[in-house]
Amino acid sequence: MTPADLSLTVLRAVRRAVDDGALRVDVPSRAKVERARPGGVGEYASSIALSLARPAGRSALDVAGILEERLRGVPGLRAVEITGPGFLNFTLLRDVDADLVRGILAAGTSYGHGAALAGTVVRFAPVAESRAVLVVEALVRLLRSQGAEVGADGGERPHVYPGASGGHGTDAVRWAFLRAAPHDRPLDPGSLLVPHERNPLFRVQYAYSRTRRLLVNARQLGFTPEPGRLGEPGRPGQYVEPGHPGPPEHPDHASPLLRLLRDHPLALLSAARHRAPDRVARQLEAVADALLAFQHTVLPLGDEKPSAAHRSRLALAEAAGTVLAGGLSVLGISAPDRI
């Protein structure tokens, strides 16, 4: 939230107080907001309650209390406090979601890699069975992504599933063998060649390709990704003031996706510690499903103009695609730009 946003937020609180009869004043054209002075409380302060006290026939502390009630829970504000004769003091909420997206985009496909297993030495014995070869290959990449020192003598290359050769055929074999837990039978690679929503490999690769297409479409509409606030419930990009009637709310599809992206480093580390590449595959399926539910909010609808919220949602979609590409790379599976 910028100082300009904060000024508008304070004015909305005054307007609400006037509308519901708590204050009898003319709503001012602007609300002055300044950086809190040294020794003050919070980050910003406003003396609007003092300027409204006389025309309202109330004490400044009373006016400040009325406004503070209507500022509680406003997105972007961590705290609102009253000090002195009636100053409103504001502490802003850091935009942790935007920071997460920035971090992912900065790290690229290495997001989630770390040094938690530094000092761990792992040696794999030679293997010959097709599934074991693919599992060892994936584990080598996974363990190294977490800082472990890994040695593998390797083994014979796995045979490609009959009727499938190269490209998606190889991807299908890898997913079939790696998606199943060690004690489970592998999936049927043939079923993974069918482009259908029940095909988990298709959903993951398709979700990644959608992020690439969204970036192309956004450029054609004249905007690019930029991490920031994702907008409030209501029409995408439109602010709906808490407590005021607005457009019908739509489900918040961003929260599940953000939660999964935030948990991705832990998912990779857990998969490495448990020697379980199937956990990576399941994580990618969850990210893909959350992304496909979210993608419809990214681009402007109808005659709607691109807004800051659209740029933020595009950045989130790009970050999700980055995570999908990185996870697929760990499994040795391609991330096609088009499907």
Rosetta silent file (secondary structure, phi, psi, omega in degrees, C-alpha in Angstrom):
SEQUENCE: MTPADLSLTVLRAVRRAVDDGALRVDVPSRAKVERARPGGVGEYASSIALSLARPAGRSALDVAGILEERLRGVPGLRAVEITGPGFLNFTLLRDVDADLVRGILAAGTSYGHGAALAGTVVRFAPVAESRAVLVVEALVRLLRSQGAEVGADGGERPHVYPGASGGHGTDAVRWAFLRAAPHDRPLDPGSLLVPHERNPLFRVQYAYSRTRRLLVNARQLGFTPEPGRLGEPGRPGQYVEPGHPGPPEHPDHASPLLRLLRDHPLALLSAARHRAPDRVARQLEAVADALLAFQHTVLPLGDEKPSAAHRSRLALAEAAGTVLAGGLSVLGISAPDRI
SCORE:     score description
SCORE:     0.000 S_00000001
   1 L     0.000  125.464  179.521    0.000    0.000    0.000 S_00000001
   2 L   -86.027  165.254  175.197    1.452    3.356   -1.058 S_00000001
   3 H   -55.932  -37.118  177.787    0.939    6.648    0.831 S_00000001
   4 H   -64.026  -42.418  176.772   -1.562    7.652   -1.879 S_00000001
   5 H   -61.909  -40.725 -179.015   -3.466    4.392   -1.332 S_00000001
   6 H   -65.031  -39.276  177.550   -3.394    5.001    2.416 S_00000001
   7 H   -60.835  -45.115  177.886   -4.786    8.519    1.961 S_00000001
   8 H   -64.152  -36.133  179.172   -7.694    7.158   -0.094 S_00000001
   9 H   -63.937  -41.154  178.002   -8.269    4.456    2.514 S_00000001
  10 H   -64.714  -41.736  178.245   -8.576    7.076    5.262 S_00000001
  11 H   -62.512  -38.894  177.746  -11.032    9.073    3.148 S_00000001
  12 H   -62.232  -38.111  178.873  -13.129    5.945    2.612 S_00000001
  13 H   -64.216  -40.343  177.465  -13.251    5.468    6.386 S_00000001
  14 H   -63.188  -45.158 -178.305  -14.476    9.062    6.804 S_00000001
  15 H   -62.073  -40.714  178.504  -17.095    8.543    4.110 S_00000001
  16 H   -64.609  -40.873  179.503  -18.323    5.347    5.759 S_00000001
  17 H   -63.930  -36.536  177.595  -18.555    7.087    9.130 S_00000001
  18 H   -70.786  -43.397 -178.024  -20.612    9.872    7.526 S_00000001
  19 H   -62.094  -37.749 -178.283  -22.815    7.428    5.605 S_00000001
  20 L   -93.845    9.728  172.434  -23.740    5.455    8.726 S_00000001
  21 L    83.203    5.558 -179.769  -24.321    8.591   10.805 S_00000001
  22 L   -73.580  -27.976  177.678  -21.369    8.249   13.180 S_00000001
  23 L  -128.969  142.373  175.463  -19.965   11.587   11.986 S_00000001
  24 L  -116.834   85.006 -179.416  -21.757   14.713   10.769 S_00000001
  25 L  -145.997  163.971  169.557  -19.149   16.473    8.646 S_00000001
  26 L   -80.668  130.971  179.703  -18.406   17.284    5.042 S_00000001
  27 L   -68.461  122.262 -179.235  -16.050   14.647    3.659 S_00000001
  28 L   -66.044  162.494 -178.885  -12.773   16.418    2.835 S_00000001
  29 L   -78.192  -21.855  178.757  -11.264   16.196   -0.626 S_00000001
  30 L  -151.063  158.812  176.565   -8.053   14.698    0.680 S_00000001
  31 L  -122.913  115.804 -177.499   -6.546   13.158    3.787 S_00000001
  32 L   -72.873  127.277  177.954   -2.981   14.148    4.537 S_00000001
  33 L  -125.833  129.087 -177.746   -0.768   11.182    5.383 S_00000001
  34 E  -127.846  160.895  172.156    2.863   11.644    6.410 S_00000001
  35 E   -60.514  138.183  177.770    5.745    9.492    7.507 S_00000001
  36 L   -61.686  140.078 -178.717    5.613    8.943   11.257 S_00000001
  37 L   -75.233  158.045  178.880    8.005   11.231   13.070 S_00000001
  38 L   -53.242  132.471 -177.751   11.001    9.856   15.009 S_00000001
  39 L    86.940   -5.275  178.718    9.793    8.285   18.216 S_00000001
  40 L   -79.828 -173.343 -178.866    6.289    7.916   16.822 S_00000001
  41 L  -109.479  138.325  176.525    4.243    4.766   16.343 S_00000001
  42 L    76.059 -164.522 -175.836    3.990    2.876   13.068 S_00000001
  43 L  -104.475  -33.242 -178.970    5.168    3.990    9.644 S_00000001
  44 E  -131.813  160.088  179.592    2.652    6.679    8.676 S_00000001
  45 E  -143.936  153.807  177.404    0.405    9.095   10.557 S_00000001
  46 E  -138.100  139.761  178.627   -2.601   11.304    9.824 S_00000001
  47 L  -102.107   19.919 -173.624   -4.023   14.259   11.756 S_00000001
  48 H   -60.879  -31.895  179.985   -7.390   14.093    9.995 S_00000001
  49 H   -64.713  -34.581  178.945   -9.248   13.401   13.254 S_00000001
  50 H   -68.402  -38.492 -178.924   -7.967   16.687   14.675 S_00000001
  51 H   -73.943  -24.602 -179.676   -9.152   18.656   11.624 S_00000001
  52 H   -91.514  -12.235 -172.820  -12.599   17.006   11.714 S_00000001
  53 H   -60.364  -51.611 -176.569  -13.143   17.324   15.470 S_00000001
  54 H   -64.061  -50.475  179.099  -14.536   20.896   15.570 S_00000001
  55 H   -63.445  -25.202  179.679  -16.941   20.577   12.580 S_00000001
  56 H   -84.145  -13.234 -177.784  -18.123   17.215   13.954 S_00000001
  57 L    68.737   27.716 -179.823  -18.692   18.655   17.431 S_00000001
  58 L  -128.928  163.269  173.797  -16.655   15.788   18.907 S_00000001
  59 L   -73.115  155.509  178.729  -13.268   15.475   20.514 S_00000001
  60 H   -60.781  -34.869  179.100  -10.396   14.474   18.249 S_00000001
  61 H   -65.873  -39.147  177.146   -9.993   11.270   20.242 S_00000001
  62 H   -62.633  -45.902 -179.935  -13.667   10.404   19.622 S_00000001
  63 H   -62.939  -43.143  179.029  -13.273   11.028   15.883 S_00000001
  64 H   -60.723  -39.720  178.938  -10.068    9.009   15.790 S_00000001
  65 H   -65.071  -39.907  178.241  -11.823    6.121   17.536 S_00000001
  66 H   -62.542  -44.137 -179.145  -14.684    6.206   15.021 S_00000001
  67 H   -70.347  -38.551 -179.681  -12.245    6.119   12.105 S_00000001
  68 H   -59.849  -38.205  178.527  -10.054    3.441   13.701 S_00000001
  69 H   -61.154  -35.872 -176.338  -13.078    1.118   13.925 S_00000001
  70 H   -89.083   -0.803  176.387  -13.652    1.505   10.182 S_00000001
  71 H  -104.603   -6.187  179.903  -10.019    0.938    9.329 S_00000001
  72 L   -67.327  135.772  175.748   -9.723   -2.411   11.065 S_00000001
  73 L    76.518    6.365  177.622   -9.083   -5.316    8.719 S_00000001
  74 L   -67.968  130.632  179.425   -8.447   -3.155    5.653 S_00000001
  75 L   -55.062  133.413  178.708   -6.165   -5.085    3.285 S_00000001
  76 L    98.474  -13.508  179.506   -2.605   -3.808    3.497 S_00000001
  77 E  -106.514  123.574  175.888   -2.847   -2.496    7.066 S_00000001
  78 E   -82.944  -39.054 -177.572   -1.244   -4.467    9.868 S_00000001
  79 E  -155.638  148.806  173.195   -2.267   -2.069   12.641 S_00000001
  80 E  -128.446  123.571 -177.243   -3.989    1.251   13.292 S_00000001
  81 E  -128.453  151.849  178.709   -3.236    3.016   16.602 S_00000001
  82 E  -107.526  129.543  178.789   -4.327    6.283   18.177 S_00000001
  83 E  -131.652  161.068  176.637   -1.722    8.444   19.877 S_00000001
  84 L    56.971 -141.069 -176.950   -1.575   11.874   21.498 S_00000001
  85 L   -76.387   -7.403 -179.927   -4.650   14.065   21.123 S_00000001
  86 L   149.660   26.309  176.695   -6.016   11.971   18.221 S_00000001
  87 E   -76.009  139.284  172.783   -3.381   11.106   15.657 S_00000001
  88 E   -95.185  127.080 -178.365   -4.015    7.966   13.600 S_00000001
  89 E  -117.336  135.255 -172.322   -0.874    5.885   13.210 S_00000001
  90 E  -120.822  134.557  169.721   -0.533    3.149   10.590 S_00000001
  91 E  -113.929  123.121 -175.373    1.689    0.099   10.298 S_00000001
  92 E   -84.151  151.760  176.396    1.564   -1.423    6.834 S_00000001
  93 L   -88.699  123.466  177.136    1.389   -5.113    6.095 S_00000001
  94 L   -63.465  142.434 -178.196    4.316   -6.333    4.042 S_00000001
  95 L   -85.193   82.772 -175.598    3.222   -7.937    0.814 S_00000001
  96 H   -66.210  -28.825  179.316    4.580  -11.413    1.506 S_00000001
  97 H   -66.456  -44.110  178.442    2.828  -12.823   -1.564 S_00000001
  98 H   -64.833  -37.829  177.846    4.617  -10.419   -3.875 S_00000001
  99 H   -63.098  -38.894  178.014    7.904  -11.194   -2.129 S_00000001
 100 H   -61.948  -47.233 -179.335    7.301  -14.904   -2.721 S_00000001
 101 H   -62.464  -43.528  178.232    6.666  -14.353   -6.439 S_00000001
 102 H   -59.952  -41.964 -179.590    9.755  -12.159   -6.750 S_00000001
 103 H   -62.782  -41.002  179.651   11.840  -14.816   -5.032 S_00000001
 104 H   -65.927  -46.667 -178.148   10.641  -17.552   -7.371 S_00000001
 105 H   -65.351  -33.764  178.335   11.229  -15.505  -10.499 S_00000001
 106 H   -70.054  -38.444 -178.479   14.696  -14.519   -9.284 S_00000001
 107 H   -78.637  -24.457 -177.573   15.651  -18.137   -8.513 S_00000001
 108 H    66.501 -147.131 -177.175   14.152  -19.504  -11.723 S_00000001
 109 H   -70.009   -4.040  175.768   13.910  -23.275  -12.016 S_00000001
 110 H   -89.137    1.878  177.526   16.316  -23.551   -9.064 S_00000001
 111 L   -57.658  130.655 -177.726   13.612  -22.297   -6.686 S_00000001
 112 L    96.974  -13.247  175.448   13.434  -24.751   -3.798 S_00000001
 113 L   -76.597  149.609 -178.408   17.039  -25.836   -4.162 S_00000001
 114 L  -164.474 -165.879 -176.024   19.149  -25.425   -1.064 S_00000001
 115 L  -120.195   22.911 -177.200   21.896  -26.727    1.163 S_00000001
 116 L   -60.989  -29.066 -178.692   19.878  -28.535    3.830 S_00000001
 117 L  -104.124   17.265  177.104   21.593  -31.849    2.975 S_00000001
 118 L   -58.727  136.014 -176.774   25.088  -30.384    2.606 S_00000001
 119 L    93.143  -13.350  176.518   27.566  -32.833    4.097 S_00000001
 120 L   -83.193  130.482  179.221   25.339  -35.810    3.296 S_00000001
 121 E  -114.589  126.420 -178.234   27.064  -38.372    1.085 S_00000001
 122 E  -125.797  132.079  176.130   24.941  -40.841   -0.888 S_00000001
 123 E  -123.388  130.666  177.632   26.205  -43.683   -3.091 S_00000001
 124 E  -105.307  135.226  176.131   23.939  -45.737   -5.326 S_00000001
 125 L   -75.245  158.797  177.331   24.845  -49.255   -6.376 S_00000001
 126 L   -58.733  141.521  177.717   24.579  -50.214  -10.047 S_00000001
 127 E  -130.537  154.518 -178.844   21.034  -51.034  -11.163 S_00000001
 128 L  -124.527  -28.144 -177.333   19.704  -52.682  -14.302 S_00000001
 129 L   -67.532  138.186 -171.196   15.915  -52.797  -13.946 S_00000001
 130 H   -54.498  -47.882 -177.941   14.244  -50.037  -15.995 S_00000001
 131 H   -65.098  -40.326 -178.716   12.268  -48.475  -13.178 S_00000001
 132 H   -63.199  -38.318  179.396   15.249  -48.532  -10.822 S_00000001
 133 H   -61.717  -45.950 -178.929   17.429  -46.733  -13.375 S_00000001
 134 H   -67.135  -38.936  178.996   14.930  -43.913  -13.735 S_00000001
 135 H   -63.694  -44.253  179.822   14.404  -43.647   -9.980 S_00000001
 136 H   -63.007  -43.598  178.772   18.151  -43.419   -9.329 S_00000001
 137 H   -57.497  -45.464 -179.450   18.550  -40.764  -12.026 S_00000001
 138 H   -66.566  -40.313 -179.388   15.780  -38.670  -10.459 S_00000001
 139 H   -66.168  -36.286  177.231   17.152  -39.160   -6.942 S_00000001
 140 H   -59.711  -48.424  179.227   20.607  -38.026   -8.009 S_00000001
 141 H   -63.657  -41.702 -176.993   19.160  -34.748   -9.324 S_00000001
 142 H   -65.595  -47.661 -179.535   16.871  -34.372   -6.318 S_00000001
 143 H   -64.791  -41.054  178.597   19.562  -34.975   -3.700 S_00000001
 144 H   -65.385  -31.279  178.436   22.021  -32.668   -5.429 S_00000001
 145 H   -64.974  -19.434 -179.771   19.369  -29.952   -5.513 S_00000001
 146 L  -106.511   12.781  173.609   19.437  -30.049   -1.700 S_00000001
 147 L    92.681    0.711 -179.311   23.211  -29.921   -1.408 S_00000001
 148 L   -74.083  152.063  172.626   23.989  -33.625   -0.952 S_00000001
 149 E   -92.743  120.637 -171.930   27.075  -35.206   -2.468 S_00000001
 150 E  -125.463  135.750  172.940   25.855  -38.022   -4.680 S_00000001
 151 E  -125.249  140.582  179.229   27.618  -40.736   -6.591 S_00000001
 152 E  -143.749  129.052  177.940   25.933  -43.228   -8.875 S_00000001
 153 L   -79.604   -8.194  176.917   27.482  -45.997  -10.922 S_00000001
 154 L    75.443 -162.551 -177.755   24.419  -45.901  -13.139 S_00000001
 155 E  -176.573 -171.032  179.589   22.954  -48.827  -14.990 S_00000001
 156 L   -68.395  146.795  176.616   21.405  -49.805  -18.264 S_00000001
 157 L   -70.528  139.001 -178.826   19.185  -47.263  -19.940 S_00000001
 158 L   -68.320  148.677  176.633   15.501  -48.165  -19.608 S_00000001
 159 L   -74.248  142.332  176.220   13.628  -49.436  -22.624 S_00000001
 160 L   -73.923  142.789 -179.356   11.065  -47.053  -24.092 S_00000001
 161 L   -57.171  134.875 -179.262    7.478  -48.233  -23.737 S_00000001
 162 L   -52.154  130.432  178.164    6.382  -50.145  -26.870 S_00000001
 163 L    90.589   -5.989  179.091    4.720  -47.793  -29.330 S_00000001
 164 L  -123.357  130.730 -179.797    6.232  -44.696  -27.737 S_00000001
 165 L  -140.517  130.006  176.240    9.476  -43.194  -28.890 S_00000001
 166 L    61.575  175.545  173.111   11.242  -40.002  -27.865 S_00000001
 167 H    44.083 -122.390 -175.147    9.619  -36.788  -26.648 S_00000001
 168 H   -65.339  -29.073  177.863    6.313  -37.388  -24.921 S_00000001
 169 H   -61.982  -45.405  176.902    6.774  -41.153  -25.080 S_00000001
 170 H   -65.682  -40.814  177.057    9.892  -40.942  -22.928 S_00000001
 171 H   -58.095  -42.491 -178.271    8.150  -38.429  -20.647 S_00000001
 172 H   -63.331  -41.581  179.167    5.255  -40.861  -20.220 S_00000001
 173 H   -63.419  -46.562 -179.472    7.588  -43.695  -19.217 S_00000001
 174 H   -61.063  -46.929 -179.295    9.391  -41.533  -16.692 S_00000001
 175 H   -62.735  -41.752 -179.027    6.171  -40.233  -15.157 S_00000001
 176 H   -58.765  -41.078 -176.707    4.687  -43.742  -15.013 S_00000001
 177 H   -82.221  -33.400 -174.212    7.669  -45.073  -13.085 S_00000001
 178 H   -89.152  -26.172 -178.410    8.372  -42.045  -10.894 S_00000001
 179 H   -71.558  -31.177 -179.483    4.799  -41.059   -9.974 S_00000001
 180 L   -76.913  138.126  175.343    4.102  -44.401   -8.307 S_00000001
 181 L   -64.476  157.589 -175.858    5.350  -44.850   -4.741 S_00000001
 182 L   -52.919  -33.801 -177.096    8.042  -47.541   -4.357 S_00000001
 183 L   -89.341   -0.153 -178.935    5.540  -50.107   -3.036 S_00000001
 184 L  -102.747  156.066  174.176    2.973  -49.387   -5.798 S_00000001
 185 L   -71.790  143.851  177.798    2.769  -50.731   -9.325 S_00000001
 186 L   -62.114  155.109  174.787    3.845  -48.238  -11.993 S_00000001
 187 L   -69.431  165.721  176.174    1.174  -46.462  -13.968 S_00000001
 188 L   -81.853  111.729 -178.931    0.393  -47.538  -17.527 S_00000001
 189 H   -57.907  -30.631 -179.509    2.570  -45.317  -19.766 S_00000001
 190 H   -60.249  -38.314 -179.878    0.093  -45.784  -22.600 S_00000001
 191 H   -68.453  -21.785 -178.621   -2.623  -43.962  -20.674 S_00000001
 192 H   -83.470   -3.572  176.376   -0.243  -41.034  -20.171 S_00000001
 193 H   -88.540   -8.944 -177.314   -0.018  -40.489  -23.918 S_00000001
 194 L   -89.750  120.228  179.391   -3.687  -39.449  -24.084 S_00000001
 195 L   -74.294   88.494 -176.069   -4.222  -35.644  -23.811 S_00000001
 196 L  -143.003  151.468 -177.564   -7.053  -35.696  -21.290 S_00000001
 197 L   -63.590  -20.630  176.586   -7.768  -33.940  -17.993 S_00000001
 198 L   -80.703   -7.281  178.709   -7.662  -37.309  -16.199 S_00000001
 199 L   -88.560  109.000 -174.693   -4.071  -37.705  -17.388 S_00000001
 200 H   -64.070  -37.563  178.428   -1.900  -36.184  -14.615 S_00000001
 201 H   -63.621  -42.550  178.487    1.183  -35.779  -16.815 S_00000001
 202 H   -61.274  -42.547 -179.036   -0.880  -33.944  -19.429 S_00000001
 203 H   -61.237  -42.820 -178.200   -2.339  -31.623  -16.758 S_00000001
 204 H   -66.457  -48.925 -179.210    1.105  -30.711  -15.451 S_00000001
 205 H   -67.832  -37.134  178.605    2.638  -30.088  -18.867 S_00000001
 206 H   -66.227  -40.367  179.100   -0.490  -28.320  -20.114 S_00000001
 207 H   -60.806  -41.771  177.478   -0.534  -26.056  -17.039 S_00000001
 208 H   -62.429  -45.773 -178.627    3.051  -25.051  -17.760 S_00000001
 209 H   -62.457  -31.430  178.097    2.241  -24.361  -21.414 S_00000001
 210 H   -64.456  -37.044  179.293   -0.699  -22.196  -20.315 S_00000001
 211 H   -64.237  -36.694  178.468    1.660  -19.924  -18.379 S_00000001
 212 H   -67.819  -39.421  179.701    3.718  -19.417  -21.531 S_00000001
 213 H   -68.869  -37.872  178.219    0.594  -18.630  -23.552 S_00000001
 214 H   -61.296  -39.685  178.646   -0.653  -16.190  -20.888 S_00000001
 215 H   -63.672  -40.715  178.281    2.630  -14.283  -21.143 S_00000001
 216 H   -64.853  -47.536 -178.962    2.266  -14.097  -24.931 S_00000001
 217 H   -62.578  -38.781  179.803   -1.365  -12.973  -24.724 S_00000001
 218 H   -64.554  -41.810  178.151   -0.525  -10.354  -22.097 S_00000001
 219 H   -60.780  -37.859  178.417    2.214   -8.878  -24.281 S_00000001
 220 H   -65.794  -28.126  178.071   -0.306   -8.606  -27.092 S_00000001
 221 H   -88.469   -3.560  173.805   -2.584   -6.685  -24.715 S_00000001
 222 L    92.928   20.770  176.044    0.271   -4.385  -23.771 S_00000001
 223 L  -139.544  160.186 -176.243    1.275   -5.501  -20.278 S_00000001
 224 L  -127.896  164.977 -178.791    3.937   -7.609  -18.624 S_00000001
 225 L   -69.157  142.587  176.287    4.219   -9.433  -15.285 S_00000001
 226 L  -153.530  111.767 -178.548    4.999   -7.423  -12.178 S_00000001
 227 L   -56.372  138.393  179.361    4.727   -8.887   -8.643 S_00000001
 228 L   177.526 -159.508 -179.614    2.343   -6.974   -6.416 S_00000001
 229 L   -70.768  140.148 -174.278   -1.132   -7.073   -4.896 S_00000001
 230 L   -87.631   -4.477 -178.672   -3.449   -9.542   -6.588 S_00000001
 231 L    97.177  164.847 -178.080   -6.631   -7.488   -6.100 S_00000001
 232 L   -98.756  162.633  175.765   -9.634   -7.957   -3.856 S_00000001
 233 L   -56.232  147.095 -175.019  -12.572  -10.347   -4.280 S_00000001
 234 L   126.399 -160.369  177.682  -15.020   -9.093   -6.865 S_00000001
 235 L   -61.676  131.277 -176.638  -14.423   -8.347  -10.502 S_00000001
 236 L   -49.868  128.926  178.520  -10.735   -9.015  -11.223 S_00000001
 237 L    87.806   -7.382 -176.083   -8.706   -5.861  -10.658 S_00000001
 238 L  -103.484  132.081  178.315  -11.585   -4.037   -8.936 S_00000001
 239 L   -80.944  133.189  174.712  -11.362   -2.985   -5.290 S_00000001
 240 L  -118.398  114.349 -175.183  -14.393   -3.781   -3.143 S_00000001
 241 L   -67.626  133.007  179.536  -14.378   -1.863    0.116 S_00000001
 242 L   -55.656  133.452  177.710  -15.012   -4.099    3.158 S_00000001
 243 L    86.408   -7.494  179.661  -18.568   -3.737    4.394 S_00000001
 244 L  -107.942  145.820  178.113  -19.822   -2.073    1.234 S_00000001
 245 L   -64.062  146.151  179.597  -21.911   -3.738   -1.449 S_00000001
 246 L  -154.773 -168.377  179.471  -20.006   -4.603   -4.587 S_00000001
 247 L   -61.963  156.113  178.011  -19.919   -7.037   -7.482 S_00000001
 248 L   -56.295  136.182 -178.798  -20.641  -10.707   -6.697 S_00000001
 249 L   -74.783  147.319  174.057  -17.579  -12.310   -5.183 S_00000001
 250 L  -110.985  158.976 -179.342  -15.706  -15.030   -7.026 S_00000001
 251 L   -59.033  145.532  177.422  -13.702  -17.801   -5.321 S_00000001
 252 L   -82.573   95.092 -177.531  -10.206  -16.823   -4.232 S_00000001
 253 L   -83.070  -11.927 -176.630   -8.190  -19.072   -6.522 S_00000001
 254 H   -75.862  -36.202 -173.504   -4.869  -17.421   -5.690 S_00000001
 255 H   -59.041  -47.876  178.187   -4.566  -18.608   -2.079 S_00000001
 256 H   -60.207  -38.370 -179.670   -4.237  -22.366   -2.780 S_00000001
 257 H   -67.335  -44.870  178.529   -1.656  -21.665   -5.474 S_00000001
 258 H   -60.528  -41.010 -179.883    0.352  -19.324   -3.246 S_00000001
 259 H   -62.804  -42.901  179.720    0.314  -21.871   -0.433 S_00000001
 260 H   -66.603  -40.468  178.625    1.638  -24.612   -2.703 S_00000001
 261 H   -65.082  -38.241  179.363    4.382  -22.380   -4.122 S_00000001
 262 H   -66.572  -33.338 -177.923    5.403  -21.381   -0.614 S_00000001
 263 H   -85.329   -6.744 -173.143    5.570  -25.067    0.401 S_00000001
 264 H   -58.895  -44.703  178.129    7.496  -26.174   -2.692 S_00000001
 265 H   -57.403  -40.127  178.344   11.006  -25.983   -1.144 S_00000001
 266 H   -66.437  -36.649  178.703    9.828  -28.158    1.746 S_00000001
 267 H   -63.976  -42.031  178.217    8.257  -30.628   -0.688 S_00000001
 268 H   -65.190  -44.185 -179.877   11.556  -31.002   -2.564 S_00000001
 269 H   -63.521  -42.621  178.506   13.540  -31.410    0.645 S_00000001
 270 H   -62.063  -42.095  178.851   11.078  -33.997    1.972 S_00000001
 271 H   -63.499  -38.123  179.436   11.253  -35.939   -1.296 S_00000001
 272 H   -68.583  -44.505 -178.404   15.049  -35.921   -1.131 S_00000001
 273 H   -64.087  -37.189 -177.400   15.200  -37.036    2.498 S_00000001
 274 L   -93.194    3.223 -179.674   12.743  -39.861    1.938 S_00000001
 275 L    53.652   49.528 -171.211   14.251  -40.828   -1.439 S_00000001
 276 L  -131.898   81.474  177.653   10.760  -40.414   -2.889 S_00000001
 277 H   -61.542  -19.571  177.381   10.540  -38.718   -6.309 S_00000001
 278 H   -62.074  -26.263  177.624    6.831  -39.596   -6.318 S_00000001
 279 H   -67.952  -34.132  176.663    6.380  -36.768   -3.808 S_00000001
 280 H   -65.549  -44.250 -179.884    7.711  -34.327   -6.391 S_00000001
 281 H   -61.236  -42.587  179.672    5.223  -35.629   -8.958 S_00000001
 282 H   -66.159  -38.181  176.889    2.320  -35.260   -6.533 S_00000001
 283 H   -61.433  -42.636 -179.693    3.450  -31.721   -5.662 S_00000001
 284 H   -65.631  -37.337  177.064    3.514  -30.811   -9.352 S_00000001
 285 H   -61.683  -43.031 -178.980    0.014  -32.189   -9.856 S_00000001
 286 H   -65.453  -42.444  178.467   -1.272  -30.043   -6.993 S_00000001
 287 H   -63.091  -43.463 -179.302    0.455  -26.919   -8.352 S_00000001
 288 H   -61.831  -45.147 -178.813   -0.896  -27.593  -11.846 S_00000001
 289 H   -63.908  -41.308  178.743   -4.463  -28.046  -10.630 S_00000001
 290 H   -66.482  -37.691  178.712   -4.290  -24.857   -8.544 S_00000001
 291 H   -66.582  -42.527 -179.563   -2.809  -22.956  -11.481 S_00000001
 292 H   -65.872  -29.480  175.735   -5.483  -24.150  -13.901 S_00000001
 293 H   -74.903  -27.681 -176.736   -8.152  -22.972  -11.452 S_00000001
 294 H   -87.775  -28.136 -169.528   -6.411  -19.589  -11.124 S_00000001
 295 H   -55.940  -28.130 -175.354   -5.509  -18.891  -14.765 S_00000001
 296 H   -70.629  -12.830 -179.658   -8.945  -17.528  -15.680 S_00000001
 297 H   -94.294   -2.073 -170.189   -8.379  -14.457  -13.461 S_00000001
 298 L   -77.144  -49.658 -174.964   -5.119  -13.405  -15.137 S_00000001
 299 L   -90.984  150.939  177.117   -6.159  -11.603  -18.318 S_00000001
 300 L   -59.824  149.784  179.864   -8.643   -8.706  -18.518 S_00000001
 301 L  -106.118  138.203  175.871  -12.219   -9.650  -19.386 S_00000001
 302 L    58.211 -126.155 -178.784  -14.261   -7.965  -22.110 S_00000001
 303 L   -93.132   12.845  179.458  -13.494   -4.251  -22.330 S_00000001
 304 L   -64.935  139.285  179.124  -11.614   -4.272  -19.025 S_00000001
 305 L   -89.768  145.438  176.291   -8.255   -2.486  -19.121 S_00000001
 306 L   -58.023  135.259 -178.167   -5.082   -4.170  -17.807 S_00000001
 307 L  -123.608  178.372  176.498   -4.469   -3.111  -14.219 S_00000001
 308 H   -61.303  -35.431  179.134   -1.794   -3.553  -11.577 S_00000001
 309 H   -64.785  -38.120  177.865   -3.743   -6.559  -10.309 S_00000001
 310 H   -64.661  -40.653  178.271   -3.556   -8.197  -13.747 S_00000001
 311 H   -63.931  -37.457  179.146    0.200   -7.658  -13.845 S_00000001
 312 H   -67.874  -41.799  179.211    0.484   -9.204  -10.396 S_00000001
 313 H   -66.831  -36.124  176.832   -1.613  -12.229  -11.346 S_00000001
 314 H   -63.584  -40.288  177.629    0.441  -12.697  -14.491 S_00000001
 315 H   -63.935  -38.941  177.709    3.600  -12.683  -12.366 S_00000001
 316 H   -64.518  -42.875  177.590    2.060  -15.302  -10.084 S_00000001
 317 H   -62.024  -42.089  178.575    1.176  -17.479  -13.080 S_00000001
 318 H   -62.743  -40.390  178.462    4.716  -17.105  -14.418 S_00000001
 319 H   -63.121  -41.760  178.267    6.102  -18.096  -11.012 S_00000001
 320 H   -62.983  -41.573  176.801    3.878  -21.180  -10.947 S_00000001
 321 H   -62.877  -36.734  177.532    5.089  -22.139  -14.412 S_00000001
 322 H   -62.154  -42.199  178.484    8.673  -21.715  -13.224 S_00000001
 323 H   -64.942  -42.037  178.415    8.021  -24.121  -10.355 S_00000001
 324 H   -62.383  -44.160 -179.794    6.429  -26.653  -12.704 S_00000001
 325 H   -63.268  -41.882  179.144    9.378  -26.451  -15.103 S_00000001
 326 H   -64.893  -41.767  179.252   11.866  -26.875  -12.269 S_00000001
 327 H   -66.717  -41.130  177.355   10.034  -29.861  -10.816 S_00000001
 328 H   -63.404  -36.784  178.754    9.708  -31.553  -14.192 S_00000001
 329 H   -62.929  -39.824  177.353   13.422  -31.012  -14.748 S_00000001
 330 H   -59.659  -36.423 -179.565   14.205  -32.828  -11.494 S_00000001
 331 H   -84.106   -4.974 -178.600   12.190  -35.779  -12.811 S_00000001
 332 L    77.587   26.058 -176.041   13.894  -35.627  -16.214 S_00000001
 333 L  -114.651  144.872 -175.461   10.650  -34.697  -17.971 S_00000001
 334 L   -75.984  155.665  175.050   10.206  -31.944  -20.537 S_00000001
 335 L  -120.061   87.262 -175.859    8.230  -28.734  -20.054 S_00000001
 336 L   -72.047  138.046  178.153    6.858  -27.928  -23.549 S_00000001
 337 L   -69.451  -27.636 -179.864    5.891  -24.340  -24.324 S_00000001
 338 L  -133.734  140.393  174.236    3.002  -25.549  -26.492 S_00000001
 339 L  -127.505    0.000    0.000    0.790  -28.609  -26.288 S_00000001
